[in-house]
């Protein structure tokens, strides 16, 4: 007789179903695991044996064979401990076979039989729902998995709890979804003295998920402005929270008893490798651009990043997904993020500061910003020059709207976009293309005339032309205007051609 249980193996954000088969047959005593297991899976036999011993369950003096099917799918991770134990207990007739086969299980066993939380409970719950099975997981991982309401999630504290649940002695209740509420950020836009144009650019970028680059001297407030961007972004919608948390679950970032509705804000250092930014390494894990999905990727000192890393951003910015191709894995991850970059105008940083003129101008600036290729720079919807702040400006009272006021306008603009794109895969204005863009962002006659003159004067590419229309549509949404007018086009152009003319 072959006993069976079910679990998953992870490939990117997808959890592939795996059947765990257990056969107890006559022969020399042995405990073997087959089906392309890695080292952690192979070591499961010792953890399972010790956990059963702590429950006073002795393994028979027979040959125990565990097969992980399909056998050609690589099995990695310690979450195979629990399904192997469940299949073995079913084979020993300690728990009913139909109960073992009716659930997808995952969890790591301690030597005393307690269950340790594992990564990937949320994608596993999605697969369990698709397979029409319940999910059995460690209690510490159940709050995140319970967000998938299409399946029953059972959280157990130990292997003994699992046995008592399946045997009917002490059934476990279904887990409840947990949500982590982070404390509101104390960083407010009013803390930034001056820089009203930069604040306006942040508002437009947040409203339409537009990519933004800020160029300015050291100390002009670029990083300070970017740090206040999360305070004006709306919370994740339930669908977005599920997408984002799937990636975070695979990386073990959901360790606070649930998922968060706060948008991700990732800020990798400029010494980060390509595998860290784009994804890769052992098992083709997601990188920073995927961890920033539905959120913000802030790259300070943008020209200092390796050229190969910068160039690999071009395709993900356009498509919203990245294919991590390695010799042993081809994995696709979502990465629909908002890129916010900050850079100095030159190597010394004071090219545009008249009080501290750069001695190598203009060659210094051309060489430094030349590290950002033209095609990559063309993908920024908003280009902003951040002027230096004088000491006298620091004594001025706070100016402009607070983050809460700006956040309300941003949320209202996004609500307009959600209603506009309801029933489609498009979510924000930055994603619109083709005939839909021509329909919703077509400017009036005066706006079109202005745009055509600017395109001819500055030699705008077709991509730049369309990005200006998207930004103009977002500005119109912030104004509550149903149509794109000349002032909206003019403001969108000002964030595009001023930096281009300066460079």
N, C-alpha and C positions, 0 to 999 in steps of 0.2 A: 504493500500500500504506500502511495506517495501522498504526503500531506502538503498543502499549499497555503501560502500567504502572499500578500501583495505589498509592493513598495514602489519607489520611483528612483530613477537615475537622472541627474541633471545635465542638460545640454543647453547652455545659455540660460535664458529665462524660462525655457521649456522643461517640464518634468516628464520624462518618458516612463510609462508604466513598466514595471519589472515584476515577474512572477518568481517567487522564492519556493523552490520545490525541495522537500526533505524526504529522504528515503532511509529507513533503518533496516538493514539487512544483515543476515548472518555472516560471520567472518571475523577476522582479527579486529580487535577494537581500534577504531580510527575515527577521526573527525576531520573531514576534508570539505573545502569550499571551492567550487569550480564555477566558471562563467565569467572569466576575465576580471577577477577582483584585483584591486590594488592592495598595497601593504596594509592600510587601515582596515579594509574588509577582511583580509586574511587573518588579521589579529582578532577578529570578532569571535572566533571559536573559543579563545581563552577567556574573553570577557563573559561570553554566554555561559561557559562551563562554571566559572566562578559565581556568577549570579544565580544559577540554578542550585549550586551547592549551598549558597546562603539561605535558600528556601527549603533546604533538606530534600532536594530532588536530585537523585543520583542518575547519571546517564547509564544506559544498559551497556553491557560488554559486547557490543555489536559494532558493525561498521555504519557510521552516520555520514551520509553524503548530502551536501547542500548544493543545489544548482540554481544559479541566478540567470533566468531566461528573459530576453534573448541573450545567448552566450557571446555574441559578437559585439555587444554594446559595452563599452568600458564602464566599470562600476568603481566609483571613488567616494570616499567619505565614511564616517563612523555611524551614519544613520541607518546602516543595514543591520546593526546589532538587534534591534527590537523585532523586525520582521523575521530574522533568522530564528530568534528565540520563540516567536509565536508559531512558526512552522514546525519547529522541533517539539514544542509542547503539544501541538495538534497531533503529530506523529506518535507521541507517547500517550495519547488519549487522555491528556490532562485537561485540555480545553476542547470544546466541540469543533469539528472540522468546518462546519458551515459558518460558524462565527469567525473563525480565522480567515476564511476566504471572503467574508463579506466586508472586510475593512482594508484600507490602505494604511500601513503603519510605517513609522520611522522614528528613530530615537537611538541615542547612545547609552549603553549600559555601564554603570559603575560596577566594581567588583562585588559590592554589597546588594546589587539588584536595583538600586535607584536609577531613575532616568535623567540623563543630562540633556539640556536643550541643544538642538542642532539647527543648522542653517537650512533654509529652503522650505519651511513649513507652509508658507503661503502658496508658492507654486504647486506644492504637493496637494494642497486642498483643492486647487483648481482641477488637477488631474483626477482626484478622487471624485469630484462632482461630475466630471465627464464620464467616469467609469461607473457612476451610480453606486458608489460605495461610501461608507463612512471613513473618517480619518482618525487614526489613533496616533497620538504624538505625546511628547513630554508636556507636563502641565505648564512649564515655563514658556513653551512655544505655542500653546493653544490659543492665546488671546489674539495673536496676529492671524492665525489660520481661520479663526471663527468669522473673519470678515467675509469669507466666501459663504454666503447664506444658503447656497444650493446643496450643501452637504452637511451632515452632522459631524461635529468635531468633538472628540473625546480626549481630554487631557489626563494623563496618568502620572502619578508621582514615582511609581516603582513597578517592577515586573510583577510583584505580588498583587498590586492593584489591577493589573491587566488580567491576571488569572482569575481573581475574584469577580471582575466585570464580565468576562466571557463565560464563566461557569454559573453566573447568576447569583452568587453569594452576596455581592455588594456592587450592584450596577453603578457606574459612574454617570453623573449628569453631564449634559452637553455644555461645552465651553461657551462663554459669552465674548463677543468682540471687545477688544480693548483699544482705547485711543489715548495717546500721549498728548497732553496739553502742555506745550512749552510756555514758559513765562514770556510775556511780551517784551520785545527788545526796548532797551532804554535809549537806543540811538534814534535821534529825530532829525529830520531834514533842517529844522530850524537851528540846529547846532552848527550848521555850515554857514559861515558868514559870507555874504555876497554870493557869487556864483549862481545867479538866478537863471542864466541861460542853461547851465549844466543841470540844474534841478528840473527845468522844463524838459530837457532831453531825457532824463531818467524817467519822468512821467510818461512821455511818449513811448519810450522803449518798453516800460512795464505794461502799458495798455495794449500794445500790439505784438509783444514778444519780438521786438526788433533788436538786431545786433548793434552794439555801440562800442566805439573806440574813443578814448579820451587821451589827448596829447597835451602835455603841459610840463612846466618846470617842476623840479622836486619841491615838495611842500605846498603845492597849489591846491591840494585837497582831492586828488583823484581817488585814492584808496578810501578816504573818508566818505566820499560820495557813494562809492560802490558799496561800502559797508551798510549804508542806509537803504539800499535797494530792497532787501527782504521786507522792510517795514511798510512798503507801499504795494507789495504784491498781494493779490487776493489768495485766500487759502485754496488748497487743492480741492477739486471736485471729487466726489466718491470714485468716479472712474479713473481720474488721474492719480488719486491716492493709491488705488489698487495697482496701477501700472508701476508707479514709482517704488512702492513697497515690495513688489516682486523682485526688483533688482536689489534693493537694500536687504531683503531677506536672504538672497543668495550670498551676499557679502557679510552676513552676520551683523548688520547694523541695527536690526530691530531687537534690541536687548533690553528695552524698558517696559515690556509688558503690553505691547500693542503697536499700532502704526500711528504716524503723525500726519496731520493735514497741513503742516508747514512746508512750503516749497523748499527744495534743496538749494543750498548755496555752497558751491564748492570753489575753493581757491588754491589750486595746486601751486607749488613753488616752481620757479623757472628752471630748476635743475631736474625736474621730473622726467623720467624716460618715456619713450613712446608707448611701451606696454602699460605704464601707469596712467597715461593720458587717454589713449585710444582703447586699450584693453589688450590682453594677451597673457604671457607668462604660462605657468603650468596650468593646464586646463582651460586656457583661453578665457580668463576671468574678465569681467567688465571693468572698464577704466573710468576715469573722472568724467568723461563726456556722457557716459551712460548713467553714472551716479547723479549727474546733474539733470537727468531727464525730467521735464516739466518744471525745471527750476533755472538757476543761474550758474554759469561757469565764469568765474572772474579770474582773468589771467593778468596779473600785475607784471610789470617789466616785460611786456609782450615781445619786443624784439630780442630779448635775452634767451627765449626758448630756442632749442635746437631747430634749425631750418626744416629738418625732416618731420619734426613733430608739428610745426605750424602748417606745413603743406598737407599733412594727412587730415587736417580739420576741414579742408575745402569740401569734400564730398559729404561728410556728416552734416555740415551746416545746410547743405541744399536738400538732402534726402530725409534727414531726421532719423537715420539708422546707420549702423556701422557693421560691416562684416569683418570679424576677426578671423583671419585665415592663417592657420598654422599647419605644420606637417601632419599632426594627429587630430586636428579639430578645425571645423569651419562653423563658426557660431555667429549668429546675427543678434545684435542688441539694439533696442530703441535708444535714441539720443536726441530727442527734440528739446534742445536747451536754448537759453538766451545767452549769447556770448557777450561779455563785457570785458574789454581789453583796456589796459592803461599803459602808456609809454611816455618816455621822455623825448623831447624833440631831437636830442643828439646824445652822444656818449657822455659828455660832461653834464648835460641837462639844462644848460642855460642859453641855448641858441636864440630863443625869442625874448629873453630878458634884457632890456636895454641897459639896466644897471650893472649887469654882469655879463658882458658880451663874450660870446664864445670866440676864442682866438683862431679857430679853424673853420669859421663859418664861410660859405655854406656847405663846404665839403663834408664837415663832421655830421651834419644833419642828414645829408643825402646818403652817406655811407650807413648811418645807423638805422634810419627808417627804411633804407633799401633792403634790410633783412626781411621786411614784410613784403612778400611778392605782390605784384599788381593784381592778379586774380583773387588773392586772399583779401586784399584791401577792398576790392570791388564788392565783396560780400557783406561789408558793414553797411547797414541801413543809415546809421547816424554817425557822423564824424564830428568830433567836438574838440575845439581848442580851449583848454582850461587856463585862463590867465593867472599869473601869480597874485597872491593876496598880500597887500601891504600891511604893515604893523598898525597903521591907523584904522584899517578896516576891522581889526580884531576888537576894537573898543566900541564898535557900533552895536546897537541893540539887535536882537534876532529879527530876521526879515523873512518874508515869504510865508507860505502855508506850512502847517505842521504835517508830519507824515500821515496822521490819521485823516486829515482833510484830502491830501493827495490820494491816499489809498481809496477813499470813497469815490473819487472821480475815476480812478483806474478800474475799480470794480464795476462801476456803472458802464464804462466803455466796454469792458469784457462781457457784460451781460447783453449789451447790444450785439456784439459779435456772436455770442452763443445763440441768440435768437436768429441771427442772420444765417448761420451755418448749421442750423438744426437739421438733423437727418443726414449729414454728410460727414466725411472724415476730417474736414477742415475745422480748426478750432479758433485760431487767431488770424488777424489780417496778414501776418508775416507768412502764413502758409498758402495764401491764395495765389492762384496762377491761371493762365489761359483765359478762356472766355468768361469765367466768373470774375476775374480781376477787371476785365474790360467793362463788365456790367456794373459792378458795385463801386468802382473807383474812377470811372470816366469823369474828368473834370469838365467844368463849363467852358464856354468858348474862350473867355479871357484866360482861364487857367491853362487850357491846352496850348494857347498861343505862347504863354510864358514858358511852359515846359519845353516846347519845341525850340524856342530861341535858346534856352539854356543848354539843351542837348546839342545844338549845333555849335554854340560858343565854347563849351567845355569838352566836347567830344565824348559825351556819355555813351556807355555801352548799352546794349539792349537790357542786360541785367540791371544796370543802374537805373535805367528808365522805369522799369517795372518796380524796383524797390522804392523809388520816389513816390510812385502812385500808391503803394501800400502804406507808406508813412503818411501821405496826405489823407488817405482814408481813415487812419487811426486818429489823426488830428481832428478830422471832421467828427469822428465818434466822440472824442473828448468834448467837443463844442456842442454836441447834440444836434449836429446838422445832418439832414438826410442825404445831401449831395455834396460832392467835393467842389469847393469854390477856389477862386484865385488866391485868397489869403492862405488857404490850407496848402496849396501847391507851393506858394512862395516860402512858407515856413519850412516845408519839407526840403525844398531846394537849398535853403540856407544851411541846413545841417549836412548837406552833401557837397556843395561846390565851394564853400568857404575854405575848408581844409584842403580841398583839391587845388584851389587857386593858390593857396599859400605854399603848397608843396611844389 
